[in-house]
Amino acid sequence: MFTLMIIVFILGYAAIALEHPLKVNKSATALFLAVAMWVLFVIGGEQILVNTAAFQDYLLKNPEGNFFDWLSHHALLEHLGEISEILFFLLGAMTIVELVDSHEGFRIITDKITTNKKVKLLWVISIITFFLSAVLDNLTTSIVMVALLRKLIADRHERWFYAGMVIIAANSGGAFSPIGDVTTIMLWIGGHVTTVNIILKTFIPSVLSMVIPLLMLSLTMKGTIQRPAKAAHAHDHEATTPFERNLVFGLGIGSLLFVPIFKTITVSSDEPISSGYPPTCSNTSRR
């Protein structure tokens, strides 16, 4: 059964990657794959568990329990909780980004990026993403930077290309900061790493993981990008004043910055890093 689960997973992942040739929406494939994997897990029973520690811990606390009780009341609920954390976070972060965008808050940054050269713009975007991700988490940074790209690049396919580099830069920048990624946040809160050591020992590898792809791409890119046309306003004056843009941008970024701070305040340092029961925050999304 374990082998069958591996085969089903590989086939499902291949179907997601081949979404366009197969003409099957990847969301539908992913949902079907998730259901199929859980069904096989239920049928296979505890014999297919790679790590039985959580199950054994449950039996110690609940002597009359069995595998199906543990699976339905603990394992499944924990994974549903993790997915809910991702969805709720995305809804909140995207709402903040859209509010800032609707009030033209991102013009504070886009107005200062005047270059139209593809290579130079790629470096500017990547460097901004790298350092912003060290303060925000990488998922939030990716959402913010993709929103910025919509203001800087008109062509959708070119924007996808830049968005790919944004993801690389965001993950690189989040790795060297104790609050840049949920993994480092939990290690830091748990006292397993210190701020100075993690920055000193991982900063150079993080920079290299961003610079090497940038150098490779810089050798293949030429020309300039086309900016999107500015929306025409009904009145001669701008839709928002500079003060309003600054205020909304500051409130939006401040709200996003408060996420890791709030996590630091509310999550106890005694909380275990590894997965366990009851569910912990250690398995939250890699934001």
Beta strands, then each sheet from edge to edge (+ up, - down):
end
